[in-house]
Amino acid sequence: MKKILNYLFEYQTLSAQQAKEVMANIGKNIYSDAELAAFITVYLMRTITIEELQGFRDALMEMALPVSFDEDVIDIVGTGGDGKNTFNISTLASFIVAGSGNKVAKHGNYASTSITGSSNVMEQLGYSFKKENSLLSKEIDEANITFLHAPVFHPALKAVSHIRKQLGVRTLFNMMGPLVNPANPTFRMLGVFNAEMGRLYNYLLQNDTAKFSIVNSLDGYDEISLTTDTKVITQDGEKIYTAYQLGKRIVSPEDIFGGNSPEDAAKIFMRILKGEGTWAQNAVVLANAAMALHTTQKFKDYDTCMNMAVESLESGKAYSSLKKIIA
């Protein structure tokens, strides 16, 4: 690692192969905590390159515990690290999509820069993390959704989890999470915290077979926040949508605050999923679910997808999907 660090400190960048080797070594626990912290710090000081992103991703996917499903699945996931401390919007949207009859393999992790990540809230709600393909497939079959806790499937992510938590800032591993779902979903809706990361994701995902949407609220949320306009990037280009186009209204940051603890987050989560959320909370969750459904290109238009999302939430089908996977 010393050689790699000296190279990087001279303002050099890694080739895809070098990046792949470093990430593989991280997964093997070869480096000390101090070396890992120094390595992570490099990418707090400068932008990651396409080659580095590709190499890191290739290594993570090769080391990952494989998962496969018989049907097409979608993942709805954000980078995190936007510093906004919202409630768990992408996870709620995942259950609404599942309630609409579409299969979801939600990839998530504990929070490293905020109060509550998707894994925190799922654990708080009583979900037990699993890695056996048969158990995950059973959840997909019965509830249309399963949850993949990233450290269970990725040794490198597990190796750095404590360092990420101690640093408490956005790191390159925030960037990696949405790209390395071990189920290789057919459809991806990815939230990014800025336009630069959206361009990197777009470049990388153009080489994949999965259909994708990359969303970024222009005020820095890694999801459709409805606090301002949202940029959406797909295989076919990019477009700016207003909050009125996506959710019929603008909401304030206070409307989507996630609370001060995992317990707060779980209470907000359950209120919304039971259909007891505020107008603003519902609007944001439904907009993200509708865009996820729209990403699959299975349905006529965005309005059709929005109607499906509303029906899933209001009928209780989204909540039913949660109840089926909580022990």
VOPAGU-2260 file (C-alpha; in pm, 1 decimal, decimal comma):
REM VOPAGU-2260
SITE   aa  ch    i         X         Y         Z
SITE  MET   A    0       0,0       0,0       0,0
SITE  LYS   A    1     287,4     241,2      73,4
SITE  LYS   A    2     388,3     236,4    -293,3
SITE  ILE   A    3      29,4     299,0    -404,7
SITE  LEU   A    4     -12,9     584,6    -156,9
SITE  ASN   A    5     309,0     756,8    -265,4
SITE  TYR   A    6     196,7     722,8    -626,1
SITE  LEU   A    7    -142,5     875,3    -549,7
SITE  PHE   A    8       7,9    1154,0    -337,0
SITE  GLU   A    9     200,9    1259,2    -648,8
SITE  TYR   A   10    -134,4    1338,1    -813,0
SITE  GLN   A   11    -132,5    1022,9   -1021,1
SITE  THR   A   12    -437,2     807,9   -1090,5
SITE  LEU   A   13    -475,9     431,0   -1095,1
SITE  SER   A   14    -539,5     222,4   -1402,1
SITE  ALA   A   15    -845,3      -1,8   -1392,7
SITE  GLN   A   16    -620,5    -300,5   -1322,3
SITE  GLN   A   17    -436,0    -125,6   -1039,0
SITE  ALA   A   18    -764,9     -17,5    -883,9
SITE  LYS   A   19    -895,5    -371,1    -910,0
SITE  GLU   A   20    -588,3    -509,8    -734,6
SITE  VAL   A   21    -613,1    -259,3    -449,8
SITE  MET   A   22    -980,3    -333,1    -391,1
SITE  ALA   A   23    -912,3    -707,2    -401,0
SITE  ASN   A   24    -645,7    -661,5    -133,9
SITE  ILE   A   25    -889,1    -458,5      78,2
SITE  GLY   A   26   -1127,7    -752,3      59,0
SITE  LYS   A   27    -849,0    -983,0     178,6
SITE  ASN   A   28    -779,7    -759,7     483,0
SITE  ILE   A   29    -420,0    -706,3     374,8
SITE  TYR   A   30    -402,4    -338,6     473,0
SITE  SER   A   31    -398,3    -175,5     815,5
SITE  ASP   A   32    -666,2      68,4     928,6
SITE  ALA   A   33    -419,1     356,8     892,7
SITE  GLU   A   34    -338,9     257,1     535,0
SITE  LEU   A   35    -707,5     225,8     449,2
SITE  ALA   A   36    -788,2     563,9     602,2
SITE  ALA   A   37    -507,6     724,5     402,9
SITE  PHE   A   38    -627,7     557,4      83,3
SITE  ILE   A   39    -986,7     668,2     140,5
SITE  THR   A   40    -867,6    1022,6     209,8
SITE  VAL   A   41    -717,7    1048,7    -139,2
SITE  TYR   A   42   -1068,0    1028,8    -285,2
SITE  LEU   A   43   -1195,5    1293,5     -45,9
SITE  MET   A   44    -941,9    1530,3    -200,1
SITE  ARG   A   45   -1001,0    1456,3    -567,1
SITE  THR   A   46   -1252,7    1307,5    -806,2
SITE  ILE   A   47   -1241,5     938,3    -884,8
SITE  THR   A   48   -1168,7     855,5   -1250,6
SITE  ILE   A   49   -1373,1     627,5   -1474,5
SITE  GLU   A   50   -1084,9     376,6   -1482,7
SITE  GLU   A   51   -1061,7     368,4   -1102,8
SITE  LEU   A   52   -1437,0     335,9   -1066,1
SITE  GLN   A   53   -1441,2      48,1   -1315,3
SITE  GLY   A   54   -1153,7    -131,8   -1146,5
SITE  PHE   A   55   -1300,8     -97,8    -798,4
SITE  ARG   A   56   -1638,1    -217,8    -924,3
SITE  ASP   A   57   -1489,8    -517,5   -1109,2
SITE  ALA   A   58   -1306,4    -631,7    -796,8
SITE  LEU   A   59   -1609,6    -591,8    -571,2
SITE  MET   A   60   -1830,9    -788,9    -808,5
SITE  GLU   A   61   -1575,3   -1067,9    -853,1
SITE  MET   A   62   -1539,2   -1105,0    -475,4
SITE  ALA   A   63   -1911,4   -1076,9    -403,0
SITE  LEU   A   64   -2117,2   -1368,6    -279,6
SITE  PRO   A   65   -2327,4   -1438,9    -590,5
SITE  VAL   A   66   -2705,7   -1409,6    -589,8
SITE  SER   A   67   -2946,3   -1491,1    -870,6
SITE  PHE   A   68   -3320,6   -1482,9    -918,7
SITE  ASP   A   69   -3544,5   -1645,1   -1176,7
SITE  GLU   A   70   -3723,5   -1319,1   -1256,3
SITE  ASP   A   71   -3619,4    -968,6   -1349,4
SITE  VAL   A   72   -3554,2    -748,3   -1045,5
SITE  ILE   A   73   -3501,9    -378,2    -986,8
SITE  ASP   A   74   -3283,5    -200,9    -732,4
SITE  ILE   A   75   -3360,3     148,3    -600,4
SITE  VAL   A   76   -3057,2     284,6    -421,1
SITE  GLY   A   77   -2871,2     607,2    -356,7
SITE  THR   A   78   -2510,3     686,2    -284,5
SITE  GLY   A   79   -2589,9     843,5      50,0
SITE  GLY   A   80   -2345,9    1100,7     171,9
SITE  ASP   A   81   -2558,4    1396,5      65,4
SITE  GLY   A   82   -2571,2    1525,4     423,9
SITE  LYS   A   83   -2946,3    1586,4     405,4
SITE  ASN   A   84   -3064,9    1335,3     669,6
SITE  THR   A   85   -3390,1    1246,8     497,2
SITE  PHE   A   86   -3610,1     954,1     597,2
SITE  ASN   A   87   -3546,4     630,6     407,8
SITE  ILE   A   88   -3701,5     732,3      77,7
SITE  SER   A   89   -3548,7     471,6    -154,1
SITE  THR   A   90   -3634,0     186,4      83,2
SITE  LEU   A   91   -3995,5     300,8     111,3
SITE  ALA   A   92   -4012,6     337,5    -266,2
SITE  SER   A   93   -3883,4     -19,3    -294,6
SITE  PHE   A   94   -4178,2    -153,4     -95,0
SITE  ILE   A   95   -4422,9      49,3    -301,5
SITE  VAL   A   96   -4274,3     -96,8    -619,3
SITE  ALA   A   97   -4300,1    -444,8    -465,3
SITE  GLY   A   98   -4662,8    -377,3    -374,6
SITE  SER   A   99   -4730,5    -296,5    -739,3
SITE  GLY   A  100   -4631,8    -653,4    -830,8
SITE  ASN   A  101   -4276,3    -584,4    -950,2
SITE  LYS   A  102   -3977,0    -769,7    -806,9
SITE  VAL   A  103   -3720,5    -575,9    -602,2
SITE  ALA   A  104   -3373,5    -678,1    -482,2
SITE  LYS   A  105   -3287,4    -383,5    -257,1
SITE  HIS   A  106   -2916,7    -337,8    -190,3
SITE  GLY   A  107   -2830,4    -136,1     121,0
SITE  ASN   A  108   -2595,4     -71,2     407,3
SITE  TYR   A  109   -2566,2      92,2     747,3
SITE  ALA   A  110   -2536,2     469,4     755,2
SITE  SER   A  111   -2183,4     606,8     763,5
SITE  THR   A  112   -2257,6     977,7     722,3
SITE  SER   A  113   -2617,4    1012,2     841,4
SITE  ILE   A  114   -2840,8     890,8    1123,0
SITE  THR   A  115   -3005,3     596,3     950,8
SITE  GLY   A  116   -2920,6     394,8     640,0
SITE  SER   A  117   -3146,3     138,2     478,4
SITE  SER   A  118   -2988,2    -146,4     676,4
SITE  ASN   A  119   -3036,5      42,8    1002,1
SITE  VAL   A  120   -3407,4      93,3     942,1
SITE  MET   A  121   -3465,3    -261,5     817,0
SITE  GLU   A  122   -3292,3    -401,6    1125,0
SITE  GLN   A  123   -3490,4    -165,6    1348,2
SITE  LEU   A  124   -3811,2    -295,9    1191,8
SITE  GLY   A  125   -3712,7    -653,9    1275,3
SITE  TYR   A  126   -3573,9    -777,2     944,7
SITE  SER   A  127   -3304,4   -1046,2     964,6
SITE  PHE   A  128   -3023,6   -1013,4     710,7
SITE  LYS   A  129   -2978,2   -1321,5     494,8
SITE  LYS   A  130   -2727,8   -1449,0     242,1
SITE  GLU   A  131   -2873,3   -1785,6     139,3
SITE  ASN   A  132   -3004,0   -1764,1    -215,8
SITE  SER   A  133   -3296,2   -1992,8    -133,7
SITE  LEU   A  134   -3419,2   -1766,2     147,0
SITE  LEU   A  135   -3378,0   -1452,2     -60,9
SITE  SER   A  136   -3564,6   -1613,1    -350,5
SITE  LYS   A  137   -3843,9   -1717,3    -115,1
SITE  GLU   A  138   -3890,6   -1353,8     -12,2
SITE  ILE   A  139   -3894,5   -1243,1    -375,5
SITE  ASP   A  140   -4159,2   -1505,7    -452,5
SITE  GLU   A  141   -4380,5   -1430,0    -153,4
SITE  ALA   A  142   -4336,2   -1056,8    -102,0
SITE  ASN   A  143   -4191,0    -934,8    -435,4
SITE  ILE   A  144   -3892,4    -795,4    -242,6
SITE  THR   A  145   -3577,5    -899,1     -62,9
SITE  PHE   A  146   -3302,9    -701,8     107,4
SITE  LEU   A  147   -2931,3    -749,8      43,9
SITE  HIS   A  148   -2719,2    -609,7     328,3
SITE  ALA   A  149   -2398,6    -508,8     148,2
SITE  PRO   A  150   -2135,7    -624,5     404,3
SITE  VAL   A  151   -2284,1    -975,3     399,9
SITE  PHE   A  152   -2208,8   -1003,6      28,0
SITE  HIS   A  153   -1898,4    -785,5      -8,7
SITE  PRO   A  154   -1588,6    -863,1     201,9
SITE  ALA   A  155   -1424,6    -532,5     107,8
SITE  LEU   A  156   -1724,7    -332,4     225,1
SITE  LYS   A  157   -1723,3    -521,5     552,6
SITE  ALA   A  158   -1350,2    -457,9     594,3
SITE  VAL   A  159   -1389,2     -79,3     573,8
SITE  SER   A  160   -1723,4     -36,5     751,1
SITE  HIS   A  161   -1575,7      65,5    1086,6
SITE  ILE   A  162   -1338,6     314,9     924,5
SITE  ARG   A  163   -1620,8     472,5     724,8
SITE  LYS   A  164   -1825,5     509,7    1041,1
SITE  GLN   A  165   -1534,9     667,0    1229,1
SITE  LEU   A  166   -1461,7     911,8     947,9
SITE  GLY   A  167   -1828,3    1006,0     918,3
SITE  VAL   A  168   -1783,1    1166,4     576,2
SITE  ARG   A  169   -1870,0    1068,4     223,0
SITE  THR   A  170   -1611,2     827,3      77,5
SITE  LEU   A  171   -1549,5     639,2    -244,9
SITE  PHE   A  172   -1748,2     351,0     -94,6
SITE  ASN   A  173   -2061,1     565,6    -107,6
SITE  MET   A  174   -1998,0     585,0    -480,2
SITE  MET   A  175   -1949,5     209,4    -511,6
SITE  GLY   A  176   -2257,2      85,6    -324,0
SITE  PRO   A  177   -2523,5     148,3    -590,8
SITE  LEU   A  178   -2305,5     -11,4    -859,0
SITE  VAL   A  179   -2236,3    -346,3    -692,6
SITE  ASN   A  180   -2569,3    -510,8    -617,0
SITE  PRO   A  181   -2466,6    -880,7    -618,7
SITE  ALA   A  182   -2794,8    -978,7    -786,6
SITE  ASN   A  183   -2701,6    -786,5   -1102,6
SITE  PRO   A  184   -3051,4    -636,6   -1130,8
SITE  THR   A  185   -3218,6    -603,6   -1469,4
SITE  PHE   A  186   -3326,0    -249,3   -1382,6
SITE  ARG   A  187   -3151,3      11,2   -1170,6
SITE  MET   A  188   -3263,8     343,5   -1030,3
SITE  LEU   A  189   -2961,9     512,0    -876,8
SITE  GLY   A  190   -2954,3     835,2    -680,8
SITE  VAL   A  191   -2640,8    1051,7    -685,3
SITE  PHE   A  192   -2543,8    1355,3    -478,0
SITE  ASN   A  193   -2410,0    1571,1    -762,7
SITE  ALA   A  194   -2403,7    1602,8   -1140,7
SITE  GLU   A  195   -2040,5    1493,2   -1170,6
SITE  MET   A  196   -2115,4    1157,2   -1010,7
SITE  GLY   A  197   -2417,1    1125,2   -1239,6
SITE  ARG   A  198   -2192,8    1162,0   -1544,1
SITE  LEU   A  199   -1950,0     898,8   -1412,2
SITE  TYR   A  200   -2233,9     655,0   -1344,8
SITE  ASN   A  201   -2381,9     721,0   -1686,5
SITE  TYR   A  202   -2053,5     648,5   -1861,4
SITE  LEU   A  203   -2005,6     326,4   -1668,4
SITE  LEU   A  204   -2363,2     198,7   -1698,5
SITE  GLN   A  205   -2381,6     256,1   -2073,2
SITE  ASN   A  206   -2174,5     -62,1   -2102,7
SITE  ASP   A  207   -2423,3    -266,2   -1896,3
SITE  THR   A  208   -2729,5    -448,0   -2022,4
SITE  ALA   A  209   -2944,6    -321,2   -1734,5
SITE  LYS   A  210   -3190,2     -40,6   -1800,9
SITE  PHE   A  211   -3118,3     248,5   -1566,5
SITE  SER   A  212   -3221,7     587,5   -1440,7
SITE  ILE   A  213   -2980,3     810,9   -1252,4
SITE  VAL   A  214   -3153,9    1078,9   -1045,2
SITE  ASN   A  215   -3012,0    1389,5    -878,5
SITE  SER   A  216   -3205,7    1671,5    -722,0
SITE  LEU   A  217   -3031,1    1989,3    -825,8
SITE  ASP   A  218   -2997,6    2106,5    -465,6
SITE  GLY   A  219   -2788,8    1801,4    -374,3
SITE  TYR   A  220   -3025,8    1522,2    -269,8
SITE  ASP   A  221   -2938,5    1172,3    -395,4
SITE  GLU   A  222   -3302,9    1103,8    -483,3
SITE  ILE   A  223   -3610,3    1280,7    -612,6
SITE  SER   A  224   -3664,7    1517,2    -321,9
SITE  LEU   A  225   -3929,5    1746,5    -477,8
SITE  THR   A  226   -3748,9    2035,5    -306,2
SITE  THR   A  227   -3642,0    2159,9    -650,0
SITE  ASP   A  228   -3593,8    2031,6   -1006,5
SITE  THR   A  229   -3449,0    1684,2   -1064,5
SITE  LYS   A  230   -3209,5    1572,5   -1336,3
SITE  VAL   A  231   -3280,9    1223,0   -1468,6
SITE  ILE   A  232   -3023,7    1044,6   -1687,3
SITE  THR   A  233   -3106,5     727,8   -1883,4
SITE  GLN   A  234   -2955,8     535,7   -2175,2
SITE  ASP   A  235   -3138,9     777,6   -2403,8
SITE  GLY   A  236   -3006,1    1103,2   -2259,6
SITE  GLU   A  237   -3088,8    1340,8   -1978,2
SITE  LYS   A  238   -3383,1    1559,4   -1885,5
SITE  ILE   A  239   -3472,9    1808,8   -1613,6
SITE  TYR   A  240   -3809,5    1755,3   -1442,8
SITE  THR   A  241   -3981,5    2002,6   -1213,0
SITE  ALA   A  242   -4122,5    1901,4    -877,7
SITE  TYR   A  243   -4468,9    1966,9   -1020,6
SITE  GLN   A  244   -4411,1    1723,6   -1307,8
SITE  LEU   A  245   -4292,0    1447,6   -1074,7
SITE  GLY   A  246   -4499,1    1502,8    -761,6
SITE  LYS   A  247   -4758,7    1775,1    -823,5
SITE  ARG   A  248   -4593,6    2007,1    -569,0
SITE  ILE   A  249   -4274,0    2140,0    -411,9
SITE  VAL   A  250   -4188,1    2025,5     -59,8
SITE  SER   A  251   -3954,7    2177,3     198,5
SITE  PRO   A  252   -3644,9    2008,3     347,7
SITE  GLU   A  253   -3826,2    1996,8     681,9
SITE  ASP   A  254   -4100,1    1784,3     521,3
SITE  ILE   A  255   -3857,3    1500,8     450,3
SITE  PHE   A  256   -3643,4    1513,8     764,5
SITE  GLY   A  257   -3555,1    1165,3     886,2
SITE  GLY   A  258   -3546,5    1211,9    1262,2
SITE  ASN   A  259   -3260,4    1198,1    1511,2
SITE  SER   A  260   -3225,3     823,0    1566,0
SITE  PRO   A  261   -3291,7     485,0    1403,2
SITE  GLU   A  262   -3600,6     461,0    1624,1
SITE  ASP   A  263   -3732,4     789,6    1482,9
SITE  ALA   A  264   -3659,5     672,7    1130,1
SITE  ALA   A  265   -3844,6     344,9    1184,1
SITE  LYS   A  266   -4150,8     525,9    1319,6
SITE  ILE   A  267   -4159,2     761,4    1019,5
SITE  PHE   A  268   -4108,7     464,1     786,7
SITE  MET   A  269   -4401,3     271,6     933,0
SITE  ARG   A  270   -4635,9     569,9     934,6
SITE  ILE   A  271   -4574,6     632,1     567,1
SITE  LEU   A  272   -4595,0     266,4     463,9
SITE  LYS   A  273   -4924,0     228,1     652,9
SITE  GLY   A  274   -5066,6     520,1     454,8
SITE  GLU   A  275   -5046,4     761,6     747,5
SITE  GLY   A  276   -4771,6     986,1     610,0
SITE  THR   A  277   -4808,9    1354,9     539,4
SITE  TRP   A  278   -4898,6    1475,5     192,1
SITE  ALA   A  279   -4538,4    1581,5     134,5
SITE  GLN   A  280   -4387,8    1256,1     263,1
SITE  ASN   A  281   -4618,0    1052,5      43,0
SITE  ALA   A  282   -4550,1    1270,6    -260,7
SITE  VAL   A  283   -4174,0    1220,6    -237,6
SITE  VAL   A  284   -4194,2     845,8    -186,5
SITE  LEU   A  285   -4448,2     801,3    -465,9
SITE  ALA   A  286   -4239,4    1008,7    -709,2
SITE  ASN   A  287   -3936,8     786,5    -648,8
SITE  ALA   A  288   -4143,9     469,5    -681,7
SITE  ALA   A  289   -4304,3     597,3   -1002,2
SITE  MET   A  290   -3966,2     681,3   -1155,2
SITE  ALA   A  291   -3839,7     335,0   -1061,9
SITE  LEU   A  292   -4136,9     175,1   -1236,4
SITE  HIS   A  293   -4083,3     405,5   -1534,3
SITE  THR   A  294   -3720,1     287,1   -1549,3
SITE  THR   A  295   -3833,7     -65,3   -1639,9
SITE  GLN   A  296   -3993,7      67,8   -1960,8
SITE  LYS   A  297   -4275,4    -181,7   -1907,1
SITE  PHE   A  298   -4547,0      78,1   -1872,4
SITE  LYS   A  299   -4701,7     343,8   -2094,0
SITE  ASP   A  300   -4575,3     660,2   -1927,9
SITE  TYR   A  301   -4479,6     821,2   -1597,8
SITE  ASP   A  302   -4841,3     901,8   -1507,1
SITE  THR   A  303   -4931,8     533,6   -1541,0
SITE  CYS   A  304   -4644,1     446,9   -1308,7
SITE  MET   A  305   -4756,4     709,6   -1059,6
SITE  ASN   A  306   -5107,5     563,2   -1054,9
SITE  MET   A  307   -4959,9     218,4    -988,6
SITE  ALA   A  308   -4752,6     355,4    -701,7
SITE  VAL   A  309   -5050,1     533,9    -546,3
SITE  GLU   A  310   -5260,3     218,0    -568,0
SITE  SER   A  311   -4983,4      10,8    -405,3
SITE  LEU   A  312   -4958,2     247,7    -109,5
SITE  GLU   A  313   -5326,3     325,2     -59,4
SITE  SER   A  314   -5441,7     -35,6     -97,1
SITE  GLY   A  315   -5199,0    -156,9     170,5
SITE  LYS   A  316   -5013,5    -383,4     -73,0
SITE  ALA   A  317   -4682,2    -207,5      -5,7
SITE  TYR   A  318   -4725,4    -256,7     368,7
SITE  SER   A  319   -4822,2    -619,1     309,4
SITE  SER   A  320   -4490,1    -677,8     131,1
SITE  LEU   A  321   -4306,1    -559,1     441,2
SITE  LYS   A  322   -4511,6    -776,0     675,8
SITE  LYS   A  323   -4430,2   -1085,0     469,6
SITE  ILE   A  324   -4053,7   -1049,8     521,7
SITE  ILE   A  325   -4049,1    -933,8     883,4
SITE  ALA   A  326   -4020,7   -1230,5    1119,2
